[in-house]
Amino acid sequence: MRRTLVDREDDVQALDALRAQRPAQASQLLVVSGFPGIGKTTLVSRWLHENAGSFPDGQLYADLGGHATEGDGGPVSATTVLEGFLYALGAPSVPADTAQRIALWRSLTSGLRLAVLLDNAFTAAQVRPLLLGAPTGLTVVTSRNHLTGLLADGAAIHRLGALTPESAVELLAVGGGGGRVAQDPAAAREVVTLCACLPLAVCLAAAQLVLRPHRSVSALAESLSQDQGSLDALRVDGEAVVRSALDVSYGLLPRDSATLYRRMGLLPTDRYDLFMLTAIGGDGATDGTTFTTETDAVDMAVGALMEANLLEEKSPGIYRFHDLVRPHARRCGDAEESTSQRERTLRRFVDWCLSTATTAEGILTPSHRTLARERPSSPVLPTPLANPAEALAWFDTHRYGLMGAVRHCASAGWHSACWQLVDAMWPLFLRLRSEMWVEAHHTGLSAARASGSRDGEGRMLTSGAIGLRNAGRYAEAADWYVQALEHATSDGDVRQQAQAVNGLGHIRLLTSRFDEAREHFERALRLRESIGYRRGAALSRRRLGETALATGDHRTAARHLMRAYSELESQEEGYEAARALALLGHVLACDGDHEVGTRRLREALEMFRGPDAQSGHWQGRSLEWLGQAAQRQGDLEEARRCYEAAQDLFRRLNPADAQRLDDRLRQL
């Protein structure tokens, strides 16, 4: 099937810009790199065809066979390519010596306006003898590798990415079965998702529709999702093309990089950093593999994976696999790592997760760490985190990997590590309002009970109840709090009793049972004061302030909130103090003190934007209250600005909150 160029306008413009910015007297060299099947050759061939008028002396093409196996002869040598090029340019004879061929090549092409496409290059050394020596011509190289070595030769490098889902669906329709694609757009979207929006994979899927004119798109999607997925289902002439390309790339890796690649594939995560990878490298392997755990060696192994386009740097120091690479890496890990090494790799990953999460927890919520944590079973170095911003960013980056670790601990029977990791993830749930809150605590609660940890069980009940409450599952949340209260009362744990009572009060507040809510908060306050738990007492006062606000008693609310804010600030509880301050500002604005109220709200908003109290949810709440304050003053333009800013935040966090802002905007 002929490959179709879809949605590559930005890439074409990038190539145009790179070509235009080259100094007039410099030899022009462009490198287009990318994952196998991403469409490098298609893009460059079309681009050169469209610019044919700039090269009146012609265009030359050579497939350098960069990833051919030894059985296929391996990569094509520059000597062989030069022979073909020289004959194409009319040389009556070609010297046998490589150096003489290079000299003749440079001589014949001097002054020619010629375009040369060197496709599928392997190394910079393979390309260098084929470069034009004059500024009048252009050499374009495609490669799975970045070929950074050519930077010294003046190369400009452009990395080609996957298509957007919309463009991938368009490619699927153009390639085959357009009518069927239009009739079932949801299935088409699923197909291209399973193909990771990779042009080669999408074209292979389209070919299946052409070859099977009566097959539905939904049937194709089901086929791709079965068992081995798109790695095996996308075939041309019986060959699993995508998998074969990955097998070849993997086979060419240095030993340490190949070891790292397959161990990365075993991990239940989609983001990696050097400290994680150092941890899973392991030492003392029993399967004959030699792998050093030094970070610099891991860095070199990562560099080789990136050079092979098997790994990409998502952000500084954070790496990810392409969607089609990850299952291949996992397959290699399952096939080539021993059972004991697979378990060791996953155990070290869990230890790294727990160690780094504990570090981040200590930075973001130091008062939360009250329960003992087991020491890692292996010596791992946590990712260093210097401040609250780095700690929160780490949680945000690795949230899915952390949840993957929790699930693996549960399935592997590592019960203590399971609930302790959930406990250490508290700042993630509290500050980022993670959708995994409820699942994590259900899993953690079962693990705590299986491990026989009474403290762990109590913590999972109270922390998990907050997640259930935030999800609007009030009856379940209340049941968890009741269990926690009975548990703490039986153990004589006053602090946990107060936590459960305070939580029950919040459920009463959210369900408009204000008198009961006040009684619960006052009881929790007495319990917390009886043990000198100042932070907890301040949090109960904040809830009393919210209860008074709900009943319209603004003065009582302001009194409670002012004291809560003062006490939390004195204890350097930046996040909780900011919440109390935002509520105080809202109360004052509602009570008619617009100037002071909005000033307090803006102070809180800046705190929520800063590193010590960063919270998208509370930024949205503060902006919404600022919008309400402006609306009460008749400043509808300011109200709209605040509501729209809040809505943008809530769209990423909570659809119900976003809908509420949409309603407010319609009512302006």
LOVO-413325 format. One line per field, with one value per residue (C-alpha): residue in three letters; x, y, z. Coordinates in Angstrom, 3 decimals. Example, Ala and Ser with C-alpha at 12.3 -4.5 7.8 and 13.67 -1.06 7.14 Angstrom:
BEGIN
res c(ala  ser)
u c(12.300  13.670)
v c(-4.500  -1.060)
w c(7.800  7.140)
END
This chain:
BEGIN
res c(met  arg  arg  thr  leu  val  asp  arg  glu  asp  asp  val  gln  ala  leu  asp  ala  leu  arg  ala  gln  arg  pro  ala  gln  ala  ser  gln  leu  leu  val  val  ser  gly  phe  pro  gly  ile  gly  lys  thr  thr  leu  val  ser  arg  trp  leu  his  glu  asn  ala  gly  ser  phe  pro  asp  gly  gln  leu  tyr  ala  asp  leu  gly  gly  his  ala  thr  glu  gly  asp  gly  gly  pro  val  ser  ala  thr  thr  val  leu  glu  gly  phe  leu  tyr  ala  leu  gly  ala  pro  ser  val  pro  ala  asp  thr  ala  gln  arg  ile  ala  leu  trp  arg  ser  leu  thr  ser  gly  leu  arg  leu  ala  val  leu  leu  asp  asn  ala  phe  thr  ala  ala  gln  val  arg  pro  leu  leu  leu  gly  ala  pro  thr  gly  leu  thr  val  val  thr  ser  arg  asn  his  leu  thr  gly  leu  leu  ala  asp  gly  ala  ala  ile  his  arg  leu  gly  ala  leu  thr  pro  glu  ser  ala  val  glu  leu  leu  ala  val  gly  gly  gly  gly  gly  arg  val  ala  gln  asp  pro  ala  ala  ala  arg  glu  val  val  thr  leu  cys  ala  cys  leu  pro  leu  ala  val  cys  leu  ala  ala  ala  gln  leu  val  leu  arg  pro  his  arg  ser  val  ser  ala  leu  ala  glu  ser  leu  ser  gln  asp  gln  gly  ser  leu  asp  ala  leu  arg  val  asp  gly  glu  ala  val  val  arg  ser  ala  leu  asp  val  ser  tyr  gly  leu  leu  pro  arg  asp  ser  ala  thr  leu  tyr  arg  arg  met  gly  leu  leu  pro  thr  asp  arg  tyr  asp  leu  phe  met  leu  thr  ala  ile  gly  gly  asp  gly  ala  thr  asp  gly  thr  thr  phe  thr  thr  glu  thr  asp  ala  val  asp  met  ala  val  gly  ala  leu  met  glu  ala  asn  leu  leu  glu  glu  lys  ser  pro  gly  ile  tyr  arg  phe  his  asp  leu  val  arg  pro  his  ala  arg  arg  cys  gly  asp  ala  glu  glu  ser  thr  ser  gln  arg  glu  arg  thr  leu  arg  arg  phe  val  asp  trp  cys  leu  ser  thr  ala  thr  thr  ala  glu  gly  ile  leu  thr  pro  ser  his  arg  thr  leu  ala  arg  glu  arg  pro  ser  ser  pro  val  leu  pro  thr  pro  leu  ala  asn  pro  ala  glu  ala  leu  ala  trp  phe  asp  thr  his  arg  tyr  gly  leu  met  gly  ala  val  arg  his  cys  ala  ser  ala  gly  trp  his  ser  ala  cys  trp  gln  leu  val  asp  ala  met  trp  pro  leu  phe  leu  arg  leu  arg  ser  glu  met  trp  val  glu  ala  his  his  thr  gly  leu  ser  ala  ala  arg  ala  ser  gly  ser  arg  asp  gly  glu  gly  arg  met  leu  thr  ser  gly  ala  ile  gly  leu  arg  asn  ala  gly  arg  tyr  ala  glu  ala  ala  asp  trp  tyr  val  gln  ala  leu  glu  his  ala  thr  ser  asp  gly  asp  val  arg  gln  gln  ala  gln  ala  val  asn  gly  leu  gly  his  ile  arg  leu  leu  thr  ser  arg  phe  asp  glu  ala  arg  glu  his  phe  glu  arg  ala  leu  arg  leu  arg  glu  ser  ile  gly  tyr  arg  arg  gly  ala  ala  leu  ser  arg  arg  arg  leu  gly  glu  thr  ala  leu  ala  thr  gly  asp  his  arg  thr  ala  ala  arg  his  leu  met  arg  ala  tyr  ser  glu  leu  glu  ser  gln  glu  glu  gly  tyr  glu  ala  ala  arg  ala  leu  ala  leu  leu  gly  his  val  leu  ala  cys  asp  gly  asp  his  glu  val  gly  thr  arg  arg  leu  arg  glu  ala  leu  glu  met  phe  arg  gly  pro  asp  ala  gln  ser  gly  his  trp  gln  gly  arg  ser  leu  glu  trp  leu  gly  gln  ala  ala  gln  arg  gln  gly  asp  leu  glu  glu  ala  arg  arg  cys  tyr  glu  ala  ala  gln  asp  leu  phe  arg  arg  leu  asn  pro  ala  asp  ala  gln  arg  leu  asp  asp  arg  leu  arg  gln  leu)
u c(0.000  1.351  2.237  0.270  1.579  -0.928  -0.567  3.097  2.756  4.636  7.439  7.692  7.892  10.577  12.666  12.184  13.321  16.371  17.396  16.887  18.945  22.111  24.970  25.326  28.851  28.204  27.471  23.811  23.143  19.818  19.153  15.581  15.425  12.581  11.092  10.911  7.697  7.221  7.323  10.811  11.403  7.915  8.249  11.731  11.003  7.880  9.690  12.556  10.086  8.273  11.619  12.913  13.199  15.956  18.054  18.220  21.215  19.143  18.595  20.422  19.075  20.717  19.344  22.194  20.528  21.354  19.447  19.945  21.054  24.397  22.526  21.318  24.802  24.527  24.638  25.758  29.289  30.076  32.392  29.490  27.215  29.913  30.313  26.640  26.644  29.739  28.375  25.069  27.001  28.622  32.062  33.628  35.366  35.352  38.551  38.827  40.277  37.700  39.701  39.977  36.254  35.555  37.884  36.216  32.757  33.664  35.187  32.225  29.640  31.504  29.245  26.322  22.884  22.203  20.040  21.205  18.957  20.825  18.049  18.172  21.657  23.209  26.096  27.653  30.774  28.736  27.365  30.442  32.236  29.063  28.674  28.792  31.694  30.031  27.326  25.268  23.924  21.855  22.292  19.350  19.865  17.139  17.866  16.327  19.276  19.813  23.281  24.454  27.970  27.032  26.560  30.303  29.763  27.226  24.107  20.711  18.594  14.807  13.015  9.800  6.962  3.771  0.571  -2.259  -5.215  -7.313  -4.657  -4.090  -7.813  -7.569  -4.624  -6.580  -9.468  -7.233  -5.319  -8.360  -11.964  -12.793  -16.518  -16.179  -13.992  -16.581  -19.364  -17.593  -15.404  -15.141  -13.686  -11.364  -10.107  -9.484  -7.553  -5.207  -4.748  -3.712  -1.330  0.073  -0.667  2.448  2.098  3.555  1.296  -1.766  -0.980  -0.606  -3.979  -5.490  -4.040  -6.017  -9.207  -8.294  -7.522  -10.740  -13.401  -16.172  -14.361  -15.630  -13.378  -14.586  -13.526  -10.096  -9.891  -10.819  -8.167  -5.461  -6.343  -6.114  -3.159  -0.004  -1.815  -0.574  2.977  1.945  -1.372  0.008  1.610  2.780  3.388  3.307  5.984  5.260  6.825  6.682  7.921  10.676  11.898  12.028  13.776  16.484  16.951  17.118  19.632  22.025  22.096  25.194  24.838  24.190  21.610  19.854  19.762  18.345  15.819  14.266  14.257  12.527  9.913  9.101  8.147  4.500  5.293  5.489  8.031  11.638  14.449  18.107  17.761  14.934  16.965  20.040  17.914  16.630  20.044  20.851  24.058  24.922  22.744  22.710  21.929  25.368  24.488  27.005  25.501  26.909  24.583  26.608  24.432  26.942  26.957  23.152  23.264  25.425  22.999  20.101  22.003  22.365  18.618  17.860  20.319  18.481  15.153  13.853  13.602  12.778  13.338  9.880  11.230  14.672  15.763  12.432  12.250  9.501  9.080  7.087  3.730  4.822  8.241  7.065  5.274  8.271  10.591  8.251  8.277  12.075  12.121  9.678  11.608  15.198  15.210  15.092  12.216  14.457  15.829  12.320  11.295  14.491  13.947  10.368  11.312  13.972  11.498  9.048  11.835  12.766  9.117  8.699  12.016  11.483  7.801  8.800  11.338  8.730  6.168  8.643  9.052  5.378  3.493  6.027  3.312  1.730  4.674  3.741  3.879  7.003  8.082  9.948  13.507  14.066  15.022  17.751  20.043  18.446  19.132  15.976  15.671  17.008  14.340  15.478  12.231  8.410  8.158  10.465  8.684  5.242  6.542  7.997  4.628  2.884  5.354  5.359  1.751  0.908  4.128  3.433  -0.029  1.468  3.809  0.863  -0.985  2.095  2.696  -0.877  -0.570  2.877  1.772  4.144  1.489  3.540  5.173  1.746  -0.043  3.067  3.484  -0.162  0.445  3.571  1.577  -0.619  0.669  -0.188  -3.795  -4.121  -2.493  -3.140  -6.596  -5.572  -8.309  -6.508  -7.228  -10.078  -8.529  -5.205  -6.797  -9.047  -5.891  -3.933  -6.644  -6.693  -2.889  -2.766  -5.221  -3.311  -0.066  -1.669  -0.824  -3.405  -1.842  -1.835  -5.475  -6.528  -4.593  -6.003  -9.558  -9.295  -7.245  -9.367  -12.560  -11.397  -11.020  -14.504  -15.856  -14.195  -15.713  -19.172  -19.576  -20.706  -22.360  -19.222  -17.027  -19.123  -18.906  -15.095  -14.961  -17.188  -14.892  -11.895  -13.520  -14.331  -10.811  -9.164  -11.437  -10.552  -6.843  -7.123  -5.710  -7.056  -5.464  -7.116  -10.415  -10.312  -9.472  -12.488  -14.849  -13.647  -14.232  -17.754  -18.372  -17.298  -19.759  -22.515  -21.423  -21.479  -24.962  -26.262  -26.690  -25.068  -25.882  -24.489  -21.456  -20.730  -21.040  -18.588  -16.044  -16.256  -15.739  -12.754  -11.343  -11.563  -9.879  -7.056  -6.501  -6.425  -3.290  -1.696  -2.187  -2.097  -2.195  -5.236  -6.976  -6.417  -7.910  -11.000  -11.362  -11.201  -14.065  -16.038  -15.474  -16.794  -19.859  -20.581  -20.167  -22.687  -25.254  -24.640  -22.891  -20.024  -18.635  -18.288  -16.808  -14.247  -13.250  -12.612  -10.798  -8.588  -7.393  -6.938  -4.886  -2.719  -1.953  -1.243  1.016  2.971  3.558  4.772  1.896  1.902  -0.723  -3.236  -2.674  -3.393  -6.672  -7.721  -6.714  -8.735  -11.797  -11.284  -11.090  -14.273  -16.092  -14.988  -16.046  -19.430  -19.807  -19.360  -15.668  -14.836  -11.423  -9.945  -11.676  -10.359  -6.894  -6.871  -8.103  -5.367  -2.760  -4.039  -4.099  -0.439  0.358  -1.413  0.622  3.876  5.997  5.072  1.298  0.883  -2.587  -4.547  -7.803  -7.401  -6.269  -9.596  -11.542  -9.829  -10.463  -14.099  -14.548  -12.782  -15.231  -18.165  -16.777  -16.379  -19.874  -21.351  -19.590  -21.035  -17.648  -18.847  -15.732  -13.491  -15.953  -15.854  -12.067  -11.857  -14.543  -12.889  -9.495  -11.063  -12.905  -9.663  -8.139  -11.170  -11.471  -8.235  -9.248  -12.983  -15.735  -18.409  -16.507  -15.974  -19.707  -20.473  -18.243  -19.932  -23.267  -21.874  -20.580  -23.936  -25.659  -23.452)
v c(0.000  3.417  5.456  8.684  11.962  13.257  16.098  16.817  20.527  21.552  19.125  20.380  23.940  22.889  21.374  24.516  26.661  24.502  24.654  28.432  29.189  27.507  29.927  30.558  29.108  26.050  22.578  21.809  18.683  17.720  14.679  13.470  10.952  9.018  5.735  2.977  3.385  7.030  8.102  9.562  8.342  9.291  12.801  13.466  11.950  14.089  17.201  16.697  16.056  19.312  21.139  19.454  22.812  23.798  20.858  21.008  18.668  15.836  13.784  10.677  8.074  5.285  2.940  2.521  -0.520  0.826  -1.870  -4.812  -8.003  -9.659  -12.350  -9.667  -8.259  -5.648  -1.883  -0.878  0.469  3.953  2.363  0.481  3.534  5.702  3.243  3.567  7.346  7.822  5.711  7.623  10.882  9.544  8.540  6.298  4.224  4.007  3.661  0.614  2.604  4.198  7.397  7.849  7.284  9.987  12.407  11.725  12.119  15.516  16.585  15.548  17.131  20.405  23.207  20.896  21.769  18.230  16.614  13.403  11.267  8.816  6.659  4.446  5.385  3.609  5.789  9.156  7.354  5.550  8.873  11.103  9.826  10.482  14.145  16.765  19.159  22.197  24.551  24.273  20.827  19.327  16.031  14.657  11.677  9.597  7.347  5.668  7.090  10.767  10.729  13.497  12.852  14.702  17.921  18.386  18.356  21.153  18.988  20.248  17.509  17.257  14.571  13.274  12.468  10.432  11.735  13.304  10.927  12.948  12.756  9.068  8.413  10.394  8.240  5.093  6.285  7.328  4.068  1.827  1.342  5.043  4.384  1.944  4.390  7.154  4.842  3.834  6.734  5.393  2.103  3.980  6.026  2.801  1.325  4.290  4.360  0.708  1.689  4.478  6.877  5.494  5.982  2.591  0.784  2.762  1.995  -1.679  -1.584  0.154  -2.587  -5.136  -3.236  -3.239  -6.956  -7.720  -5.520  -7.005  -6.630  -3.915  -1.385  -2.579  -6.137  -4.806  -2.971  -6.139  -8.095  -5.553  -5.567  -9.344  -11.024  -9.559  -6.510  -4.415  -5.723  -9.065  -8.335  -5.818  -7.995  -7.610  -10.806  -12.802  -10.755  -8.889  -5.720  -3.562  -6.283  -7.196  -3.610  -3.568  -6.941  -5.632  -2.425  -4.396  -6.849  -4.027  -2.566  -2.794  -5.395  -2.945  -1.048  -4.274  -5.369  -2.039  -2.081  -5.400  -4.644  -1.343  -3.319  -5.284  -2.184  -1.101  2.491  4.751  7.270  6.652  8.671  7.849  7.049  4.612  2.996  2.827  1.048  -1.615  -2.196  -4.319  -5.993  -9.543  -10.853  -14.631  -14.992  -14.130  -10.539  -7.927  -4.530  -1.742  0.317  3.500  6.342  7.417  3.928  3.910  7.320  5.854  2.965  5.402  7.420  4.353  3.662  7.250  7.113  4.026  5.920  3.254  5.780  9.474  12.242  13.526  16.356  17.017  13.790  12.016  9.284  7.251  4.455  4.894  3.144  0.316  -0.048  -0.662  -3.997  -5.144  -4.321  -6.180  -9.212  -9.197  -8.969  -11.840  -13.998  -13.265  -12.348  -15.232  -15.538  -14.501  -11.518  -10.373  -10.466  -8.674  -5.945  -5.317  -5.399  -2.776  -0.649  -0.814  0.033  3.054  4.163  3.850  5.506  8.500  8.885  8.969  11.691  13.725  13.180  14.501  17.683  18.305  16.972  16.336  16.035  13.104  10.760  9.200  5.488  3.353  2.283  -0.881  -0.514  -1.320  -4.920  -3.694  -0.654  1.916  5.610  7.751  10.449  13.619  16.269  19.695  21.536  21.301  22.148  19.274  16.903  17.722  17.526  14.088  12.857  14.300  12.744  9.289  8.999  6.125  4.307  4.601  3.169  0.416  -0.372  -0.509  -2.946  -5.104  -5.235  -6.421  -9.155  -10.238  -10.419  -7.656  -6.403  -4.136  -2.362  -2.011  -0.086  1.860  3.068  4.182  6.025  7.716  8.874  11.069  14.382  13.098  12.475  15.617  18.125  16.677  15.192  11.985  9.855  6.822  7.837  5.390  2.415  2.909  2.921  -0.052  -1.931  -0.514  -1.404  -5.038  -5.120  -3.595  -6.175  -8.990  -7.790  -7.570  -3.872  -2.187  1.228  0.716  -0.369  2.729  5.053  3.465  3.838  7.534  8.539  6.412  7.880  11.317  10.020  8.496  11.776  13.788  11.403  12.170  8.675  9.965  6.804  4.735  7.453  7.562  3.777  3.922  6.662  4.613  1.613  3.840  5.248  1.780  0.648  3.649  3.442  -0.227  0.639  3.708  5.880  9.366  10.981  8.548  8.852  12.606  12.073  9.810  12.110  15.114  13.179  12.245  15.919  16.809  14.295  15.940  19.358  18.243  16.770  19.986  18.491  21.542  21.033  17.493  18.712  21.365  18.799  16.464  19.209  20.465  16.923  16.437  19.780  18.702  15.368  17.031  19.688  16.986  15.462  18.746  18.139  21.783  21.180  18.934  21.449  24.185  21.953  21.331  25.092  25.534  23.079  24.962  28.101  26.356  25.196  28.727  30.006  27.434  28.682  32.338  33.166  35.072  36.604  33.243  31.795  34.611  34.126  30.401  30.830  33.663  31.561  28.470  30.454  32.019  28.676  26.850  29.631  29.592  25.858  26.485  24.451  26.392  24.397  24.127  27.774  28.828  26.898  28.656  32.019  31.454  30.539  33.594  35.846  34.321  34.833  38.472  39.174  37.548  39.655  42.875  43.576  43.355  45.022  42.932  39.764  39.970  40.860  37.731  35.640  36.944  36.253  32.680  32.329  33.279  30.774  28.027  28.981  28.887  25.833  25.469  25.227  24.478  23.176  23.435  22.620  25.430  27.859  27.138  27.583  30.903  32.183  31.159  33.043  36.076  35.903  35.804  38.796  40.763  39.784  41.078  44.394  44.539  44.056  41.451  41.650  40.732  38.054  36.485  36.546  34.791  32.232  31.347  30.930  28.683  26.697  26.056  24.589  22.491  21.007  19.153  18.226  17.756  17.860  18.669  21.753  22.783  22.433  24.626  27.353  26.954  27.607  30.715  32.058  31.542  33.485  36.570)
w c(0.000  -0.932  2.137  2.390  3.770  6.326  8.838  8.264  7.484  10.633  9.855  6.270  7.565  10.042  7.236  5.167  8.082  8.822  5.184  5.012  8.084  6.855  6.103  2.372  2.175  4.361  3.113  3.843  5.902  7.492  9.672  10.168  13.006  14.511  15.550  12.892  10.924  11.905  8.245  7.875  4.323  3.175  4.554  3.193  -0.227  -0.607  0.624  -1.823  -4.645  -3.881  -3.898  -7.049  -8.787  -6.363  -7.527  -11.311  -11.391  -9.961  -6.832  -5.644  -3.234  -1.251  1.370  3.838  5.449  8.873  10.749  8.426  10.171  9.536  7.651  5.242  4.859  7.602  6.964  3.476  3.377  2.125  -0.452  -2.040  -2.035  -3.603  -6.458  -7.361  -6.993  -9.129  -11.971  -11.734  -12.189  -15.337  -14.073  -16.746  -14.082  -10.321  -8.242  -6.005  -3.101  -0.781  -0.266  -4.023  -4.435  -1.819  -3.607  -6.977  -5.398  -3.981  -7.287  -9.441  -7.155  -6.654  -7.843  -8.584  -7.268  -6.189  -3.495  -1.873  0.326  2.564  3.953  7.038  8.222  11.181  12.340  11.614  10.402  7.755  6.469  6.640  3.483  1.466  2.384  -0.328  -0.107  -1.709  -0.395  -3.575  -2.745  0.054  1.915  3.883  6.174  7.800  10.746  13.742  15.656  16.358  14.709  16.991  15.744  12.560  14.507  14.157  10.378  10.608  10.630  11.708  13.315  13.151  15.165  13.661  16.063  15.833  14.244  16.186  16.728  14.259  11.557  12.234  11.670  8.421  7.359  8.208  6.029  3.128  3.275  3.020  4.012  4.142  4.228  7.102  9.020  8.609  9.769  12.980  14.166  17.731  16.516  14.157  17.082  19.008  16.083  15.775  19.549  19.462  16.646  18.847  15.925  14.247  10.464  9.556  12.004  10.865  7.223  8.058  9.780  6.748  4.554  6.540  5.727  2.027  2.031  3.913  2.314  4.460  7.763  10.092  11.783  15.179  14.269  13.365  16.683  18.546  16.646  17.438  21.138  21.493  23.111  21.580  20.252  17.383  17.647  16.157  14.447  11.944  9.295  5.710  3.740  6.970  8.736  11.965  10.604  13.680  15.968  13.531  13.452  17.240  17.386  15.094  17.096  20.341  18.895  18.063  21.579  23.778  26.536  29.386  27.340  26.346  29.999  31.069  28.216  29.153  32.890  32.206  30.309  33.468  35.449  35.850  34.916  31.891  33.229  34.235  35.789  36.303  40.002  39.315  36.570  38.789  41.392  39.015  37.473  40.465  41.417  42.120  39.307  39.137  35.443  34.136  33.319  34.343  35.089  37.200  39.362  39.068  37.803  35.169  33.662  33.634  31.987  29.221  28.768  28.570  25.999  23.796  24.054  23.084  20.230  18.959  19.252  21.621  24.447  24.430  26.951  27.836  29.999  31.503  33.217  32.620  29.992  28.361  25.849  22.685  23.045  20.751  22.338  25.886  25.227  23.221  26.119  28.468  26.196  26.158  29.944  30.349  27.900  28.897  32.590  35.054  37.507  40.381  38.437  37.480  41.129  42.176  39.583  40.685  44.366  43.821  41.886  44.785  47.234  45.125  44.991  48.769  49.537  47.253  48.169  51.847  51.067  49.170  51.924  54.490  52.456  51.644  54.689  57.474  60.134  58.277  58.779  62.135  61.319  61.013  57.524  56.731  55.487  51.811  51.207  48.849  48.973  46.687  46.415  46.257  43.654  45.340  45.953  47.112  47.805  47.800  44.101  43.165  45.542  44.123  40.553  41.327  42.602  39.557  37.121  38.701  39.883  37.518  38.273  41.999  41.518  39.396  42.277  44.690  42.442  41.999  45.755  46.237  43.604  44.854  48.491  49.632  52.047  54.316  51.395  49.765  52.515  53.466  49.887  49.812  53.089  51.705  48.657  50.870  49.402  45.917  46.922  49.017  46.698  43.241  43.909  42.211  40.673  42.119  45.734  46.355  44.539  46.301  49.750  49.064  48.065  50.992  53.504  52.380  52.553  56.037  57.302  55.597  57.185  60.623  61.030  63.261  62.706  58.973  58.985  60.917  58.624  55.476  56.840  57.669  54.622  52.322  53.725  52.613  49.073  49.175  50.543  47.781  45.241  46.640  48.066  51.437  52.774  52.120  53.577  56.735  57.052  56.796  59.421  61.762  61.306  61.999  65.151  66.499  65.649  67.371  70.420  70.845  70.658  72.866  70.078  70.828  67.791  65.398  67.278  66.684  63.026  62.543  64.475  62.483  59.271  60.307  61.030  57.513  56.055  58.129  56.855  53.226  53.663  55.307  58.796  60.348  64.031  63.954  62.043  64.680  67.497  65.780  65.100  68.696  69.990  67.669  68.856  72.516  71.785  69.883  72.523  75.221  73.665  72.640  68.926  67.839  64.106  64.402  66.665  64.074  61.371  63.505  63.991  60.241  59.863  62.522  60.462  57.342  59.287  60.498  56.922  55.676  58.209  57.353  60.640  59.046  62.218  63.970  60.823  60.584  64.233  63.825  60.505  61.714  64.638  62.466  59.949  62.662  64.329  61.081  59.857  63.130  62.634  59.067  57.648  54.373  52.501  55.344  56.318  52.732  52.777  55.985  54.515  51.346  53.375  55.566  52.517  51.134  54.443  54.718  51.137  51.793  54.947  52.984  53.588  49.870  49.980  52.807  51.633  48.070  49.360  51.532  48.607  46.332  49.015  49.265  45.462  45.255  48.001  46.041  42.978  44.926  45.743  49.417  48.965  45.278  44.480  41.236  43.035  45.550  42.893  41.217  44.448  45.181  41.669  41.864  45.143  43.675  40.772  43.187  45.075  41.828  40.706  43.984  43.312  39.796  38.091  35.588  33.418  36.376  37.459  33.996  33.947  37.320  36.457  33.140  34.812  37.456  34.814  32.907  36.070  36.976  33.485  34.228  37.769  38.265  35.595  38.213  39.350  35.731  35.070  38.081  36.631  33.272  34.982  36.679  33.371  31.665  34.448  34.091)
END
